[in-house]
């Protein structure tokens, strides 16, 4: 994804962007003499940005699941082949948890941090 590569390369520019909220600019200004804390905050914000972009493009990253097939695969008398409905529910839990976590990142990034999931200036078009 070229958007994620561009965001990673522009990570250090985030405090100077016009979309960065004023309160966050003040935090970065206060951290100018603590470079290690500033780097940690920039890395955390990049993580939020990457999750927002993946959510925008419907790319689901693993954030956990409900292990429903465990009842059949780990029990001594349960055998090793869980029923299809349990496998389907486990897969659905993966999707729902991923959507919830990444959606939280997306909305927090947009509402609180001034981030977007899509940047047209980072998108390669056939006209360029």
Residue pairs with C-beta under 8 A, 6 or more apart in sequence:
1 53
1 54
1 57
1 59
2 122
2 123
2 124
3 53
3 57
3 118
3 119
3 122
3 123
4 50
4 53
4 54
6 119
6 122
7 46
7 49
7 50
7 53
7 119
7 122
8 46
8 50
11 42
11 43
11 45
11 46
12 42
14 20
14 42
14 45
14 46
14 49
15 24
15 25
15 28
15 42
17 114
19 114
19 115
19 116
20 113
20 114
21 112
21 113
21 114
24 113
24 114
27 41
28 38
28 41
31 37
31 38
31 41
32 38
45 113
45 115
48 105
48 108
48 109
48 113
48 115
49 109
49 115
51 61
51 101
51 102
51 105
51 106
51 109
52 102
52 105
52 106
52 109
52 110
52 115
52 116
52 117
53 117
53 118
54 60
54 61
54 102
55 102
55 103
55 105
55 106
55 117
56 106
56 116
56 117
56 118
57 117
60 94
60 95
60 98
60 99
60 102
61 98
61 102
62 94
62 98
63 97
63 98
63 101
63 102
64 94
64 97
64 101
65 90
65 91
65 93
65 94
65 97
66 89
66 90
66 93
66 97
67 90
68 82
68 86
68 87
68 89
68 90
68 93
69 82
69 86
69 87
69 90
71 78
71 82
71 86
72 78
72 79
72 80
72 81
72 82
72 83
72 86
73 80
73 82
106 117
109 115
109 116
109 117
110 116
110 117
